[in-house]
Amino acid sequence: MVNALTFDRKILNMTPVATEQMRSKPVSLEAQAQEQTWALAAQKGDRSAFMRIVEVYQRPVYNLCYRMLGGDVTEAEDAAQETFLRAYTKLNTYNPSRKFSSWLFSIASHYCIDRLRQRRYQMIGWDELSAPDQDVLSSPEPQPEAVALTREDHATLHTLLNSLPPDYRAATILRYWHELSYDEIAETLETSVSAIKSRLFRAKQMMAEKLEIGA
């Protein structure tokens, strides 16, 4: 039974790590094929196959939740566990033609967005959040993050991220920390590529305006 599925806290008990360790690594075609095999087996009731998926994605899912929810370790652990529980209960809805990681990140992102909306008036601490690499943010668009970094003012970056609406924050984190493509972000957040580009551009404008006001 689904309710019988529980995760040992040790499996999902992870602490923040350095930025280079937190950044998601590209998934090879071979790894994607293996994940598809595990997912199909899990759909047929193979619990061990699903636990293999948990082992592979526990860190990326935890990191996404950790950044989205403001650096609270316990809350991130709970969110990661909830993500895997929801994924398990929704395995029958997974379409093998879809990239498994995008499907899993979608569950995690939407759960975190819901949590953020529930506490929209509560300030979130981002003290443990590391900044993305400068080259990742290079573009002709407004770059408030880069300005904050040149001032060595990480607190400013955290405040800027904190000020973004949940949907914008999710797109920003998936783009600049998880390094997902526009297509992957659109698939993860279940929207169009044009909507993602608009959110990212608007997010940068909003942060630039905040910087200008605070200058």
C-alpha positions in Angstrom: 0.0 0.0 0.0 1.1 3.6 -0.7 0.6 4.6 2.9 3.2 1.9 3.9 5.9 3.9 2.1 8.0 5.8 4.6 11.5 7.3 4.3 14.0 7.1 7.0 15.0 10.6 8.1 18.6 9.6 7.6 17.9 9.2 3.8 16.8 12.8 3.5 18.7 14.3 6.3 21.1 16.5 4.4 22.9 19.7 5.3 23.8 22.7 3.1 26.9 22.2 1.0 29.2 24.5 -1.1 27.8 26.1 -4.2 29.8 23.9 -6.6 28.5 20.8 -4.9 24.9 22.1 -4.8 24.8 22.9 -8.5 22.9 20.2 -10.5 25.0 18.2 -12.9 23.8 17.4 -16.4 22.1 14.0 -16.6 23.6 11.8 -19.3 21.4 10.0 -21.8 22.5 6.7 -20.2 21.4 7.9 -16.8 18.1 9.1 -18.2 17.5 5.7 -19.7 18.2 4.1 -16.3 15.8 6.4 -14.6 13.1 5.6 -17.1 13.7 1.9 -16.4 13.4 2.5 -12.6 10.3 4.6 -13.1 8.5 2.0 -15.2 9.4 -0.7 -12.7 8.2 1.5 -9.8 4.9 2.0 -11.7 4.5 -1.7 -11.6 5.0 -1.8 -7.9 8.7 -2.3 -7.5 9.5 -0.4 -4.4 13.2 -1.0 -4.6 13.2 0.7 -8.0 11.6 3.8 -6.5 14.1 3.8 -3.7 16.9 3.9 -6.3 15.3 7.0 -7.7 15.2 8.5 -4.2 18.9 7.8 -3.8 19.7 9.5 -7.1 17.5 12.6 -6.6 17.5 13.1 -2.9 20.3 15.7 -3.1 18.9 17.7 -6.1 15.4 17.7 -4.7 16.6 18.7 -1.2 18.7 21.5 -2.7 15.8 22.9 -4.7 13.6 22.9 -1.6 16.3 24.4 0.5 16.7 27.4 -1.8 13.0 27.8 -2.5 12.1 27.8 1.2 14.8 30.1 2.4 17.5 27.9 3.9 15.6 26.1 6.6 17.2 22.7 6.9 14.3 21.0 8.7 11.7 22.5 6.4 13.7 21.5 3.3 14.0 18.0 4.6 10.2 17.8 5.1 9.5 19.3 1.7 11.9 16.8 0.0 10.2 13.9 1.8 6.8 15.2 0.8 8.0 15.5 -2.8 9.0 11.9 -2.9 5.8 10.7 -1.2 3.7 12.7 -3.7 5.8 11.3 -6.6 5.2 7.8 -5.4 1.5 8.3 -5.1 1.4 9.9 -8.5 3.6 7.4 -10.3 0.6 6.3 -12.4 0.4 9.8 -13.9 4.0 9.9 -15.0 4.4 9.9 -18.8 7.6 8.0 -19.9 7.9 10.3 -22.8 8.7 13.1 -20.4 12.1 13.7 -18.7 11.8 12.1 -15.3 13.8 14.8 -13.5 11.5 17.5 -14.9 8.5 15.7 -13.6 10.0 15.3 -10.2 11.3 18.9 -10.0 7.8 20.0 -11.0 6.3 18.3 -8.0 8.9 19.8 -5.7 8.6 23.3 -7.2 4.8 23.4 -7.0 4.9 22.2 -3.4 7.4 24.8 -2.4 5.5 27.5 -4.3 2.3 26.6 -2.4 4.3 26.7 0.9 5.6 30.2 0.0 2.2 31.5 -0.9 0.8 30.3 2.5 3.4 32.4 4.3 3.6 35.3 1.8 3.7 37.9 4.5 6.5 36.2 6.4 10.1 37.2 5.7 12.3 34.4 4.6 16.0 34.2 5.7 18.4 33.4 2.9 21.6 33.6 4.9 22.8 30.2 3.8 22.0 30.7 0.1 25.2 30.9 -2.0 25.2 33.2 -5.0 25.3 31.8 -8.6 28.4 32.0 -10.7 28.9 35.3 -12.5 29.2 33.6 -16.0 25.9 31.9 -15.5 24.2 35.3 -15.2 26.0 37.0 -18.2 23.4 38.4 -20.6 22.4 41.8 -22.1 19.5 41.9 -19.6 19.6 43.8 -16.3 22.0 42.0 -13.9 21.2 43.1 -10.3 22.7 39.9 -8.9 26.0 40.8 -10.5 25.9 44.3 -9.0 25.2 42.8 -5.6 28.1 40.4 -5.9 30.6 43.1 -7.0 29.6 44.9 -3.7 30.2 41.7 -1.9 26.8 42.2 -0.4 25.2 38.7 -0.4 22.6 39.9 2.0 21.3 42.2 -0.7 21.0 39.3 -3.1 19.0 37.3 -0.5 16.7 40.2 0.1 16.2 40.7 -3.7 15.3 37.0 -4.1 13.1 37.2 -1.1 11.1 40.0 -2.7 10.2 38.0 -5.8 6.8 36.4 -6.2 7.0 32.6 -5.8 6.6 31.8 -9.5 9.4 34.3 -10.4 11.6 32.9 -7.6 11.2 29.4 -8.8 12.1 30.2 -12.4 15.1 32.2 -11.2 16.5 29.4 -9.0 15.9 26.7 -11.6 17.7 28.9 -14.2 20.7 30.2 -12.2 21.3 27.6 -9.6 20.1 24.4 -11.2 21.1 25.7 -14.7 18.0 24.3 -16.4 17.2 25.4 -20.0 14.2 27.5 -20.8 12.4 24.4 -22.2 13.2 22.4 -19.0 12.0 25.2 -16.7 8.8 25.6 -18.8 8.2 21.8 -18.5 8.9 21.8 -14.8 6.6 24.7 -14.0 4.1 23.6 -16.5 4.0 26.7 -18.6 5.3 28.1 -21.9 8.9 29.1 -22.7 7.7 32.6 -23.5 6.2 32.8 -20.0 9.4 31.6 -18.4 11.5 34.2 -20.4 9.0 36.9 -19.3 9.2 35.8 -15.7 13.0 35.8 -15.7 13.2 39.2 -17.4 10.6 40.7 -15.1 12.3 39.2 -12.1 15.6 40.9 -13.1 13.8 44.2 -13.6 12.2 44.0 -10.2 15.5 43.3 -8.5 17.2 46.1 -10.5 14.5 48.5 -9.3 15.0 47.3 -5.7 18.7 47.9 -6.0 18.2 51.4 -7.5 15.8 52.4 -4.7 18.2 51.1 -2.1 21.3 52.7 -3.7 
